[in-house]
């Protein structure tokens, strides 16, 4: 991490630490079409990204662009209502800027959510997949560059990026809620194109169950910084051989919105024990 980037992060952290009136240990990142979860939050403060020093601005429809401090099921949380993507032209430093800031304000656990295309033939649109592992197919890595050993190791061990404890908790709570969960491997790609049938087939052969354009860089940085990670994909379209859907961003947003109540119930149920 460059000194310039470190100084920018410290300035952002100082602003938020001076403004916030709660000290959340859990952060939630809302993916495409999942911003409706904010309706269930007891909002204490909602800050547009444009008001936060050095913070990027999301340009993608379905990402509102506000940072929320509040309570969800009586648990203090900070919520990123709109993320940043590599395909928007941002560098990896910008894409993962919020995760660096979260660490600075004391977050210990992060929940990542996204909309993804399902390649596992047992999946259907509207399913929720717990991410147990990922494949980084971005062609780059957010940790490239000078490493600050005070923040994390030069060569992070990636054997358990996604917390086994939190995955087990999710399945336990889903059973209580009578909610069917899928589990699988998420392939992170740069986008912005949706996949070709050949790409879907290739990614599934490589071991991926779902594919999307986010989450992996955020997970890598969060893991590097020592946070516990729990991640969910809402399956919004299918790339199963013989069932490849012609997807549009609008249809992805609609499918994510339809599945959102199930994801919301699961997260709310998990929070007190995270």
ABEGO torsion letter per residue (X at the ends): XBAAAAAAAAAAAAAAAAABABBBABBBBBBBGAAAAAAABBBABBBBAAABBGBBBBABBGBAGBBBBBBBGGBBBBBBBEBBBAAAGBBAAAAAAAAAAAAAAGBABBBBBBBBBBABAABBBGBBBBBABBBBAAGBBAABEBBBAAAEBABBBAABABBAAAAAAAAAAAAAAGBBBBBBBBBBBAOABBBBAAAAAAAAAAGBABBBABGAAAAAAAAAAGBBBBBBBBBABBABBGABBBBBAAAAAAAAAAAAAAAAAAAAAAAAAX
